[in-house]
Amino acid sequence: MAKCDQGYMCEVCGAEVSSIVQSDLYLRYVLGQLDAEKLHLSPERHLRCNPVLTQYIDDDRFPPVELDDAFDKRGLDAGFVAEQTERVSSAYRRLWEIASAEQPISLLDYPRF
């Protein structure tokens, strides 16, 4: 495959991130952590390759992630964990909405936060 035919490559594992619902980059964008102008300059990762963030996804379509370090949500404040879980899970569901939309959604309309 030609380089221009490839999608974003994961900076952690090196494999292609082939879908928006696997994309840490777009999850962070939907969460408001990135500006649209910086998407093309920001590193991409699979969701599973960024467990510090994706441990907060609570959705049947995403197998739970557990950490074994200082960032493990099980050792953090319960209120913070609940807030992050709601926020990140909602952003993950938004990725699925975007991926399954019948009509294209403007990039500027991806974020909801």
Residue pairs with C-beta under 8 A, 6 or more apart in sequence:
6 16
7 16
7 17
7 18
8 16
8 17
8 23
8 25
8 44
9 15
9 16
9 17
9 44
10 16
10 17
10 44
10 45
10 46
10 49
11 43
11 44
11 45
11 49
12 45
12 46
12 49
12 50
13 46
13 49
15 46
17 23
17 24
17 25
17 44
17 45
17 46
19 99
20 26
20 95
20 98
20 99
21 61
21 92
21 95
21 96
21 99
22 46
22 47
23 44
23 46
23 47
23 95
24 44
24 45
24 46
24 47
24 49
24 50
24 53
24 54
25 34
25 39
25 42
25 43
25 44
25 45
26 95
26 98
26 110
27 47
27 53
27 54
27 88
27 91
27 92
27 95
28 34
28 42
28 53
29 36
29 39
29 110
29 111
30 91
30 94
30 95
30 110
30 111
30 112
30 113
31 87
31 88
31 91
31 111
31 113
32 111
32 113
34 42
36 107
36 108
39 107
47 54
47 57
47 62
47 92
48 54
48 65
51 65
51 66
51 67
52 67
52 71
53 88
54 62
54 65
54 88
55 64
55 65
55 66
55 67
55 72
55 73
56 73
56 81
56 84
56 85
56 87
56 88
56 89
57 65
57 85
57 88
57 89
57 92
58 85
58 89
59 89
59 92
59 93
61 96
62 92
66 72
66 74
67 73
73 81
73 84
73 85
87 113
90 112
91 112
91 113
94 110
94 112
97 105
98 105
98 110
